Amino acid sequence: MEARLTDFPPENYEGDEGNTEDVKIAVVTFAFNNAEIIHNLKKRGLFIAAEKYDKLEKLNEKMVDRLHNSLDLLD
């Protein structure tokens, strides 16, 4: 993975030549079985965009409760 990322063209964030240093990956986190969290985060974003703060508050409470009380969700 480091070699493939290093081979990408520079993004010119550091001048005309860009960053030419090799890419080094420090941590890789694999996540799975988090469909419920992703679904709720999308729903949360829609509530914020629509300014439905009463529904947002209920969803936030539900998410906090699930995260605090569900070992399966965090396992």
N, C-alpha and C positions, 0 to 999 in steps of 0.2 A: 504494500500500500504506500509506503514512504517513497519508493522509487517512482510509482505512477504519479504521485502528487508532485514530486520534484520535477518530473518531466513536463508538467504543464507550463505554458509560457508565462513569463513574469506579468504581474498585474500593474506594474508601474506605480506601486504605492510609495516607493522609495526613490523617486526620480526617474529619469529616462531609461535607465538600465533595469529597473525593478529589483526585486529581491532575488538574488541568484544563489542563496544558500540552500543546502539540502533541507528538505522537510523532515522533521523528526516528530514522531507520534509518541506522546507521553502516556496517554490513557485511552483505552477503548472500552466503551460500555455497551453491552448488548442488552436491549430491552425487548420484551415480548409480553404478550398477554396483557396489554394495557389499553385495549379498545375502549373500555369504560371511561378511563381517564381522558383519552383523546376525544371521545364523543362529548363528554361534559365540558371540556375546554372549548370545543367548537360552539356548543350551545351557549356557553358563557359569553363568548365573543359576540354572538348574534344578539344576546340580551343587552350587552353594552352598546352595540351599534344602534339598536332600536330604542335605547334609553328605557328599557323595562327593568327598572332597578328593584321592584318588588320581587320579580321572578329571579333576578340575579342574586338577591339576598338568600332566597330559598335554596337556589342551586348551590351557592357557596356553603351554606349550612350542611346540605346533603354531602357535598364533597369532603368537607372537613370531618364530618361524622364517619364517612366511609374510610377515609385515610387513617383516622385514629382507631377505628374499631374493627378493621378487616385485615387480618393477617394474610388471607389469600390474595388480596389486592396488592399487598406490598411484597409478597414472597417472590 
